[in-house]
Amino acid sequence: MKRLITSAVFVIVMLSIFPIVGQADEDERRQYYYVLVDRFQNSTEVTEEGVDRDDPDAFHGGDLRGLQERVDHFVDLGITDVVVSPLFASHNYTGAPVLNYEQIQATFGTREDVSDTVEAFHDEGLNVIVHLPLDAVSDSSPLMSEDWVSDDGELDLTSGSAADYFSELVTTWQSEFNVDGFYVEDVADVPTSFLETVTGASDDLFWIGEAGELSADDADGLMNAGMDRIVNRDFDDDAKDYFYDINTDMSLLLDDPLRSREDVVHYMDSYSTDRFTNAMEESGLHPITRWKMALTYLYMTPNEPWLYQGAEHTATGQIEDGSTHDMMNFLAGDDQVTKHIEKLANINENFAAVRDGEMNVLHQDDNFLVFERVLDDDRVIVTINNSAEFRKADLDHLDSGLELRGLILNDLVRENDDGTYTVSLERESTNVYNVQASQGVNWLLVSIFGGVMGLFVVFAIVIYMKNAKERRKA
């Protein structure tokens, strides 16, 4: 009987979830996760020579085999592209400046480990993007003898020889390791001719560049030079300023000229910034609450989302003391943000409107932001309350006969008598609604639930009568 009740309850849950699932298609929206390999996971199977965990500036032992052990972590988060820090031999745990592009950093593993790691991610359908430093090499690099390398190790990327060298390098990594692409910092400082040559070396590689003070024209120029995505470095400053406190200026987010571009990537923090959690702690507000709000905006706008390792655990840290590079802590106790990311990733996967739809702002008063993502008949409405009070808004642009079903918070909004739909939120919270045809009363669900309750009552009566009979015999 217990097993029957459990099974029936499972069916009820599945039936209640089923109507909110959107129609997925093959157009995938990318979700990135940057891994600082040395500070992610130590497998204890790779050489410890050169590792000193007591020195914050030394290698701490994270390696590629450790990364392989955590593939499921990325799958659970809904990540599509894992961006790994430079794997080339270096004197610095960050991988830059590079000592030798022809060698793998010994503390990370071997060339075989690189291949095995890429294969492990590919087996789960994830792409592997490698961070490619292009600014300088260390003074003991073999490249110091090249005429396109200065005495202080800076690379002259206007040189055709430099473009030829890196073109051969990336195609070698593609053929030998089967990597999917490369990530370049400060891409706006890289000569266009160099980018065109290197990105054109293979049509199959995916290129991501990061730049600051980025205009729409700048982004277009980089795309024309061969970039597939541009990471907008300035977004995290505006996002931190907005989510730092309640009742902040919403124009910090809504006036972003790049917020409607699907080829632009946004993050809340990165390996080169102070942690988002630190800024929230300084404000005196609850970091987990603020992370949930910020991530909802990050994932639900047209720009693709980028996470830096530890964001799912609300990791703290600053660049000044190196703590933003602390070793990943998989034993962090609170999983609220992790679960929130999983929900957002699921919405991304299942709703075409979130992946490719137009973004329309519906309400932006009283620190209550409501916007929608629309693609054909697929519509998702996003609500973010950045105030200290309960907020609501009446939406009058929707057709009659619909309902809004909450995908993060369990909420169901039906049409008012005047034809509007009222969405509401408690303070400092968010929700995402799927707009669908009104389901009315789900009689199948009601009948199943009633049947389960009836079985439970019968079971309780039988047990009671059996116990009463035994008591009388006694």
N, C-alpha and C positions, 0 to 999 in steps of 0.2 A: 504493500500500500504506500509506504514511504517513497519507494522508487517511482511508483505511478504518479504521485503528487509532484515529485521533483521533475519528472519528465514533462508533465503538463504545464508546470510553471515555466519551464524552458521554452516550450512552444509559445506560450503567451508572450514572453519577452521577445522572441524572434518575430512574432506577428506584429508586435507593437513597434519594432524597429524597422521592419521591412518597408513600410510606406515612405520613410524619410530618405531612403537611399536613392541617390541620383543616378543618372545614366552615364556610366563611364565610357570613354572611347579611347582611341589609341594616342590622342594628343596628350602627351605627358607634360605637366608643369614641373620644372626641376626644383628640387629643394636641396640645398648644399649644406655640408658640414665640414668645417676646417679642423684638421687634426694636426696638432704639434707632436710629431711622432715621438720625440724624446720624452715627452711629458704625458703620454697617453696610457700605455700599459707595458710593463716589463714581463716578458715571458720566462725569464731566467734561463733561456736556451741559447742566448746569443752572448758573445764575449762581453765581459764586464771591464775589460781593460780600458782605461780612460774614463770610467764612470766614478763620480764622486758626489754622492747625494747630500753631503754636508755643505757643498759649495753651491750657492744659488746660481752661479754663472757656469757651472760645469754640466757635462752630460749626466743625466739621472737614470739612464738605462732603458727608457722606452724603446721598443723595437717593432719590427714588422711582424714577427710571429705573435707578439702580444696584440697587435692590431687585428690579425686574423682571428684571434680568440673572441673578438668583440663584434664580429660581423652582425650577429643577431641584434645588437644594440641599435645599429643604424637602420636595420630593417624595421624594428619596432617603432622607431621614430618617423618612419616614412621617408627617409632620406633617399634621394635618387643619385646624388653625386657626392662622393667623398673626396675632398680636396686635401691632399697630404702635403705637409711642409717639405722643403727640398730634401731629397734623398741622396744627393751627391756628397762626396767626401768634403768635410768642412772641419774647422777648428771650433766652430760655434754650434751649440745645440739647436739653434734655430735654423741652421743650414745655410746661413749667409754671413759673411761672404763665402763663396765656394772655393775650396782648395783644388778639387779636380772633378770636372764634369764626367770624366771617363770612369770614375770609381764610385762605388756605393759606400756611404758612411759605415765604417766597420761596426759601430755600436748598434746600428739598425739591422744589420744582417748582411746577406750576400745577394748576388744577382739572382740566384735561384729563389731567395726569399721574396724578392720584388715580384718575380713571376708568379709565385705561389699566392702572394697577397692579392694581386690583381685578379687571379683566377678565382680566389675565394669570394671576392666581391662580385665578380661577374656571374658566378654560380647562383647568386641571390638577386641578380638583375640590377646591380648597382654599378655606376660608372666610377672610374678612378681618374682624378685630375691631379697632376703633379705641379707643385709650385716651382716655377723656373726663375731664379734670380738673374737679372740682366744688368745690374749696375756696376758691380766690381768683383774682383777675385782677390784672394789673400796674396800677400807678397811672396809666398813660397809656391804659388801655383805654377804648373808647367806652362800656362798660357802667358806668363810674364815675358816670354821671349817673342811673342807675337807683336807685330808692328801696330796692331789695333788695340793693344793694352798699354796704358800709360805706366810710368814708374811707380805710381801709387796704387796701381791695380784697377783703375777705372777703365771700362770698356768703351771703345769708340764704335758705336753701332752704326755710324754712317759708312763704315768700311764695308765694301762688298765681301771681303774675306771673312768678316765677322758674321755677316748674314749667311754665308755659305757654311761656316762652321756650325752655327746653331740650327740651320736647316737639316744638316746631316745628323746632328744630335737628336732632334725631335723625331725624325723618321726612324732612327735606330731604336729609340725607346718605344716607338710604336710597333716596330717589327719584332724586337726581341722580347719586350715585356707586355705588349698588347694594351698599353695605357690608352685612355680615351681622349686625353687632352692635357692642356697646360694652363696654368694661372700665372699672370704677370702683374706685379705691382707697378705703380707709377707708370702705367702704360702710356699716358699722355706725353711723357718725356722721351718715349722711344720713337726714333725716326720712322716716318710713315713708310719709307722705302724698305727699311728693315722688316717692319711688320708684314708688309705685303709679300716679301720674299719668304720669310719663315712660315707664316700661316699658309702660304700657297704651296709649301713643300708637300703637303698631304691634304686632300679634300676631306679625309675622314676624321681628322683631329678637331676637337672642340676647344675653343680658345676663350678664356675669361680674363679680362683686364680690369684693374682697379685704378680709379682716378678721383681726384678731388676737384672742387670748383667746376663741376661738370655742367655744361649747358647742353641743350638738345642738339645744337649744331656739333658740339664736341663729340657727343655720343654717336651721331651719324657719321662723322669723319672716321672714328675708330672702327665702326662697323664696316665701313667701306674699305678699311685697311685690312680687314680679315678677322676682327674680333666677332665672336658670337654673342657674348654678354659683356656688360660693363657693370662693375660694382661701384656704386655711388658712395664714396667715402664720407661725404658730408651728411648723409642722412642720419647717422647715429647721433650726431651732435644735436640736430633738431629734435629727434625722437627723445633723447634724454632730457632736453629742455622742456618738452611737452609733458612727458610722463613723470618728470621730477616732482610735480606737485599737482594738487587738484586745482580746478578753475584756471588753467593756463590757456595761453593764446592758441586757439585751434588752427590759426593760419600757419603755424610752424609746420604742420603736416599738410594741410590742404592747399597751400600755395606752392608746394613743390612742383616745379614744371615737369618733372620726370615721373610723377606718381602714376601715370596712366600707361607707362611703357613696359611691355612684357619682356623687353630685352635688357632691362636695367635691374640689378640685384641690390637688395638692401639688407643691412644687418643692424643689430642693436649694440653689439660690441665685437671686437676681433682680437687677434693675438697682438696687435699693435696699438690697442687702446686700453684705457682703464675699463674695468668691468661695469656693465649696466647695473648690477646689483649694488656696487659701491655708491653710485649716484643716488639710488633709491634709498639706501640706508641713511645717507646724509640728510635726506629730506624728512626722515622720521616716519615715512610711510612703510607699509609692509611690502618687502621686495617680491614675495610670491604673488601677491595681488597685482602689483604693478607689472610684473613679468607677464602675467596672463593677459592683461590689457594690451601691453605692447605687442605681444606675439599675435594676438588676434588681428591687430591692425597690420602687422608685418605679413601674415599669411593670407589675409583676405583682400589685400589690394592687388592690382595687376602686377606689381614688381615681384620678382621671385625672391624667396626668403633664404637667408644664409645664417647658419648658426656656427658659433665658435665653441669648441669643446668645453663642456662644463656648464653651458647655458641652461641645459635641462635640469641641472642641480643647483641653479642660482649661485654658481661659484662667484667668489669675491676675488679681488686682486687689482693691483695697480702696476703700471709700466715702470714707475720710478724705482720701486724696490724689487721688480721682477716677479711679484706675486701673481700677476695675471697669467704667468706661465707655470703656476704650481701644477704638480702631478694630478691627473684626473682622479677624482674620488668616486668610485663606483659604489661606495657604501654610504653615500649621502642618504640620510634618513627619509626626508620628505620627497615624495614622488609626484606632488601636485602639478608642477610645471611639466614634468615628463608626460604625465597623462594628458595634460592640456595640449601639448605638441602633438601627441598621437591623435587626438580628436581633430585638430586642425589639419593634420596631414591626411586624415581619412576624408575630410570634407573636400580638400584639394583633389583627392583621387577620384571622388565619386560625383562631383558636380562640375559640369562643363562650364557653367557660368563663372565659377571661381578661376578656372584655368584660362579661359579665353574671353570672358564677357566684358562688356563695357561697365565702367564704374560711374554711378550717378549719386551725388550727395543729395539726400532727401531732407535732412534736418541737421542743423548745427548750432542750435541755440542752447543757452543754459548749460554749456559744457556737456551736452548730450549729442553725440554724433551718431547719425543714422545714414548709412549708404547702402546701395544695392549693387550687385553684379548681375548683369543680364546678358544672356545669349539666346536668341530666338525665344523659345517657350520656357527656357530654364532660368529661374530667378532665385537669387539668394539675398537676404537682407541682413546686414550686420549692424549691431548696436553696441556702442561703447559709452559708458557713463563715467566721465572723469570729473565727478562732483561729489560732494559729501552728502547729497540728499537723493531721495527717490526721484526719478525722472520718467516722463512718458511723452510720447508724440503720436499724433493721429496721422495716419497715412491715407491720403485720399486719391491716389493715382492708380490703385489696383482695381482690377475687375471684380465684379460681384461673384459670390459663390466659391471663394477661396478660403484657405486657412494657412496660417504660418506656424510651422512646427519647429520648436527649438532644437538645435543640434548640439549645443553645449550645455545649456540649462534646460531642464525639463519644463517646457512652456508651450502652450497651445493658444494661438490667437485666432479668434473667429471674427467674422464681419459684424460690425455694429449696426444698429437700426438705421443709421444715417448713411451707411455704405462705406464708412471708414474702417480702418483697422488700427487698433491701439497697441503699440509696442512700449514696453516699460522695463525699467531696470532699477535695482537697488544701487546704492552708492558704490563706486569703484568696481564695476563689474561689466561683463560683456556677454553677448549672446549672438548666435548666428541662426537665422531662420531659413528653412526651406519653404518656398511658396508653392503650394500645390492645390489641386482641386479639393474642396471640402470633402472629408471622408464621412461626415455625419457620425452616427452611432455605429460602431463596429460590432454588429450583432454576432458575428462569428467569435470575436474576442469575448464578448459578454457571455455567450453561451458556454464557451470553454471554461471561462472563469467560474461561471455558475455551476458547471458540472464538477469542477475540481472542488469547490466549496461543498457541494452536495455529497461527494464521495468522502470528504473529510468529516462531515457531520455524521454520515452513516458509520464510518469507521469509529468515531468517538462513541456513538451509541452502543455499537457492538462491544467495544472494550469495556464500557461502563456496565453493561448487562452481564458480561462474563465475570467481571470482578465482583459484582453484587451477588451472583450465584455462588461464587467461591466463598464469599463472606458468610452466606447463609449456611453452607455446608460446614463451615468451621464452627 
